């Protein structure tokens, strides 16, 4: 018998019936869903799609799929990770049962999606109410609005799926348009609405921007429709800088900060700005200057008569990052970008607020890490149901961070890190005195954080 020289232990491996469970940390997502009433609201909303004598509730089936997506699943079959742990997740439907439910929902997509989004809106209202002064809509005003970010992304299709089409980057797939509620510098964000579109959908289609914005505003707690005024700020890139969309924002009296394409007239006006007209850009709320960046306002130098009244045009000039190529619209080696807004205030503050729209790119990247990277189903309406479940999974993660991880850096952790450090903590289930108990490993690095999160959730009131 030779002695091993490996630095790793080499135990004998076999299989046995044990009470060990993987993904025990996922219980924090389940507890969050229960505390905000998501389990009951989904069950009620999807009751019309439950066949007679059915064993599994459609609401729990969709919630189980959303939890599996939140912990890293990217297809319906990944529900088997939850099905293997009945002591933690209860009775989980089989793959054929899940597939039949998605097919039934896709047969009536308008009603089905409305039911799911209504359940999400009710759960969001309770989550934000429980969060108190940590909720995104706490203390919002004209000067401190709730921010909704709009942006589109490309999703590649690796097979010929329904409504998949070539896109402007010579790829093939879909071009969904997303809306997110921004949680600010101390948090993450949560998806409010996603409109799934073919790959050849336009980046600046005003009708799609209006549709996704209406759906996003309908998700805001206690604020029916879009009657929210300037307490809501809509941010978007130049794809939203169209007459129709900006007129819609002005008509609804919403605050806005929208990217604006630089025309020859605008770049010519930039050349006419005197040196005193440029103001150093800032990097944070303390006023710390941003190296190599400056801003100016061109409102009085460019004809904006055809645009909404009170619209301001602001341009930033900044040194491009190393290796970036200059564009025809750039000047003196500086990258020029413009945006328009109807807000008052110093232009350097407005520019900082608009630049923070870049956080929307992180939200999209996280969504792609949470089931949006690949749409797994063939039918377009089936994939619309899948996108709704992706939003539900992302909501669960965001609400868990907001309610249970409030004063820890985990409040801003991305899904990959949460899975690695929290959701995949293993445990052991025991039964004693007719009670089920989950034992977590005391030596795991983040068990204390998970226990603190579960304790916080346990202290929240039970929904009535």
N, C-alpha and C positions, 0 to 999 in steps of 0.2 A: 504493500500500500504506500503510494507516494504522498508526500506532504505537499499541499497546495502552496504556491508562491504568490497567489493572487492577493491583492490588498482588500478584496471584498469577501465576506463570508459566503460559503457555498452550501446552504442547507438543502436537505432532501425535500422534494416538492411532491405533494399529492393533493387530492381533492377530498373533501369531507363535508358532511352536513353540519354547518355551524350557524351561529346567530350573528356573524359578522356582516356588516353592510358597508358597501362603498358609497361614496357621495353622501355621507351622512350630513355633511355641512349644508346640503341642499335643503334641509329642513327649515332653514331660515327663510327661504323663499316661500315655502308652504305656509309658514306661520304668518308672513306678511300678507299673503293672499287671504288668509282667514280673518286677520285683524281688520282689513279694509273692506271686508264683505265681498270680495271678488268671487269666491266660490258660490255664494248664494245668488249674486246678481247674474252670473253666467248661466247658472242652472235655470233661473227664471226666464232669462232672455231666450234661451235655446230650447225651452220646453216644447214648442211646436214641432221641433225636429226629432222628438223622441218617439220611436215606434211603440205600439202597444206591447206590453209584456217585455220590454227591453230591460236588460240587467244593468247596463251602464248608462249613466246620466251624460248627455251630450256636453253639458257644461264642464263636468269633471274631465271628460275625455280631452276637450280642447285645452283646459288648464294643465293637464298632464303633459300634453304635447308642448305647450309653452314652457313649462319647467324644463323639459328635456332639451329644448332649444337653448334656454338660458344657461344650461350647464355644458353646452358644447355640441348638441345634436344638430345635424344639418339635413335630416330627412325624417319622414314619419316613422321609419323602422327603428330609429334610435330611441324610440320609446321603450325598447327592451331593457335599457339600463334602469328604468324605474320599475318595470314589471318584475324584475328579479328581486326587488326589495319590498314585498307586500307589508312587512312590519313597519315600514317608513312611509310608503305612499299609498297603502291600501290596495284595493282591487283596481288593476290597470287593464284597460281594454286590449284585446288582441289586435294584431295588425289588420286583419280583414275588417274588424269592427270599426277601427279608425278610418280605414280607406272608404268604407261605405258611408260613414258620417260626412267626410269631406265631399264625397260625390253628391250626397243629398243637399248639402249646403250650396255647392256650386251649381246645382240645378235651379236655385232661386237666389242668385248672388246678391241682388239688391236688398232683399229682406234679411238675408243671413248676415251680410256685412253691417247692416244697420243695427241688428241685434247685438253683434259683437262690439261695435263702437259705442253703443249706448251703455253696455255693461262696463266698458272701459271708462267712460265718462263718469259713471256713478262711483266706480272705485277710485278714480282720480280725485273726485271731490272729497271723498272721505280721507284719502291719503294726505291731501294738502291740508285738510282741516286738522288732522291729527298732528301734522308737522308744525302747526302753529307759526311762529315767527321764522321758521326755517323753510317754509313753503315758498315757491317761486312767486306767488301772487300776494305775499304779505306786504302790506303797506305800499302798494303800488300807487303811483300818481303820474301826473303829466311830466314831472321832472324825473321820476324814477319808475319808468314803465316796465311791465312784463315784456320780455323779448321773445319773439317768435322768429326763428331763422328758417329761411326757405333755401333749398338747394336741390339740384338733381345729380344723379350718379348713373353710371353705366354698369349693368349686370350682364355678364357674359353667359350666353347659352351654348352649351357644348353639344347640343343636339337640336333637331328641328322641332322646337316647341311652338305651340299655337301662339300667334301674334308676335313671335320673335322676328326681328328685322335687323338689317345692317344699320350701323350707327355712323356718326360723323368721324369717328376715329378708326374706321375700317374694321371694326369688330362686328359682332353679331349677338343679339340678345334683346335686352330691355333697357328702358331709360326712365326709371321711376323718379318722381318728384316728391321730395320729403319736406315736412315741416316739424320743427323741434321747439320745445320750450326750453330756454336756456336757464340753467340754475345759477349762473353767475360765476365769479372767479373761485368761489369756495365749494362748488359742486360740479355736477356733470350736466345732464340734460335728459329729457325724455321725448320720445317721438309722439307727436300729436296726430299726424295724418301722413299717409303715403298714397299717392296715386300711381298705380302701376301703368306704364305706357310702353308701347312698342319701341324698339331701338331707334327707329327713324323719327321719333317725336322731336319737335323743335325745342331748343334750349330756351327760347324767348317767347313761347306760346302763352299769350296773356290769359286765354281761357283756362288753361291748366293751372296757372298760378292762382287765379281767382278761385277755382274749384278746391285746390288743396288748402288755401287760406280759409275758405268758409268752413271746411271740415275741421281745421285746426281750431278755429274760434269756437266751434260748437263743442269742443272738448274742454273748454275753460269752465271751471266750477262757478256756478252762480251767475254766469254771464251769457244768457241765451243769445244765440246767433252772433252777430258782429256788433252789437250795441255796446261797445266797450270804450269808445272814444280814444283819446290820446294816452290812456293808461296802458295801452298795448303798442309796442314798437315792432314793426315788421322790417326785418333785414333780409336783403337778398343781393346776389351779385348782379352783373350787368344783364343777365338773362331776364331779370324783372324790370329792367329800365325801359319799358314800353309805355306809350301814351295810354293805352287802355288800362293797364294794370295800375299805373300811377293815378289815373283819374278815378279808378275804383277805390284806391286807398284814401284819396282826398275826399271823395263823396262820403265814405264811411267815417271820416274824421279820425282815421288811425294815424299814429305817428309812423314815420317810415325813414329808412336809411338804405338807399338802393344804389348799387353800382351803376355807373353811367359810362357808356362808350365815348371815347375821345375822338371827336371829329376834327377835320382840318381847321374849322372855325375856332374850336376850343383850344387846340394846340397853338394856333396863332395868338389867341388871347393870353396864353401862358407866357409867350415870348414878350408880351407887353407889360407884364407885371413887374413893377420896380422892386428893387431889393428890399425896401422897407415893407413891401406887401407880403413878403414871405415870413411865416412864423415857425419857429422850431417845433417839430412834433414831439409829443410826450409819450412815455412808455408805460405809465401806470397812473393810478389815481392820485399819487403823491406829487405828480408834476415832474418826475424825473425825465430829463430830456432823452429823446431817442437819437442815437448817433447816426448822422448822415441822412436825416429825414427832415423835411419841412413841408408846410401846408400853406395854401392860399385860397381865397374865395374869389370866384369869377362871376358871381351872380349879376353884378352890374355891368359886366364887360361882354356878356354873351346874351343874345336875344332868346329869352325863355318865355315869350308871350304865349306860345301855344301849349305850354305846360301848366300844371296846377298852380293856382295863385299861392304866393308865399314860398315857392320852391327855391332852395339855395343849392348852388353848384360849388363844390369844394374839390380841390385837386391836391394830391400829395406827390411830392418828388422825393425819391429815395434812391440811394445807391443800390443797384441790384446785387444779389448774392454772387460770390465768385463763380465764374463759369457760365453765368446766365448771358444770353445774347440779347442785345438791345433791339427794340422794335422801332418801326417808323415813327411812332408817336412819342418816343422818348426824346429828351432834350439834354444836351451837355453831359452825356454819360449818366443821366439820372432816369430811373423808371418812373413814368407818370401814370397815376391811377386816379380816377374821379368817382365821386358819388354825389347823389342828391338827397336832400332831406328837407322836411318842413319844420324841423325843430329850431328853437332859438338856443343861443348860447355861444361860447367861444369855439372857434372852428377847431382848435387843437383838441378840445374835449370831444367834440362831435366826431372828429376823425379817429380818435382812440376808440370810441364806442363802435364805430363802423368796422374798424380793423379787427375787433374782437369777434366779428362774424366768422373768422377763420376757425373758431371752435366748432362750427358746424361740420367742418371736414372731419374732425375727430368723431363726432356723433355718427357720421356716415360710415367711417371706418369701423367703429364699434358695432354698428348694425350688421355690417358684412361679416364680422366675427361672431354674429349672433343670428345666423340663418339666412342673411340676405345675399351672401356671396354667390349662391347658386340656387335658383328656383327649381325644386326637385320634381315637380309634377308636370304633366304634359299640357293639360287644359289651361287656358288663360284664366278662367274664373276659379279654377282650383288653385292656381298660383296666387290669385288675389286673396283667397282664404289663407294661404300660407303666409303671405305678407302681413295679414292681420294678426296671425299668431306670432310672427317675428316682433311686431310692435308690442304685443302683450308680454312677450318675454323680456324685451328691453324695458318696458314699464315696470315689471316686477323687480328687475335689478335696480332701477333708479329709485323706486319707492322703498326698497330694502335699505339702500344707502341713506336715503333721506330720513327714515324713521329709526333705523337700528344702528347705523354707523356714523352718527352725526358729528361727533367730536374726535374722530380718528382720521388719519390720512386715507383710510379705506373709503371715505366718503367720495374720493375722486378717483379711486382705482378703476381701471378699465376692465371689461369682462374677462379677458384672458387672465389677468392677475387675480381677480376674485375667484375664478375657477381653481387656479393653481394653489391658492393659499387658504381659501375658505370652503368652497363647495365640495372639493374632493377630499376633505378630511373624512377618514373612515371612522366607524364606530361599532359598537356591539349592542344588540338588543336583548334585554332580559325581561322576564315577567315575574312579578312578585306581588302577592296580595292583590291579585286581579288588576294590577297596574302594569302598563308597558313603560319601560324605561330605556332610554338611549344613553349608553356610556361612551364618552368621547375620550380619546387618548390625551392624558394630561401632559405628555411630553411633546406633543405636536406644537410647532412654533406659534400657531395662531389660534389654538384652542381657546385661550382666554378671551380673545377678541370675539370669537363665535359665541361663547357663553354670555359675554356682555350684550351682544346683539340680541340673543334669545331672551335675556332677562328684560331688556328694554321693550321688546315686543310683547312679552308676557304682562308687562305693567300697563299696556294700552287697554282701553275699554273694549269690551266685546260688542260688535255691531248688533243692533236690535233689528 
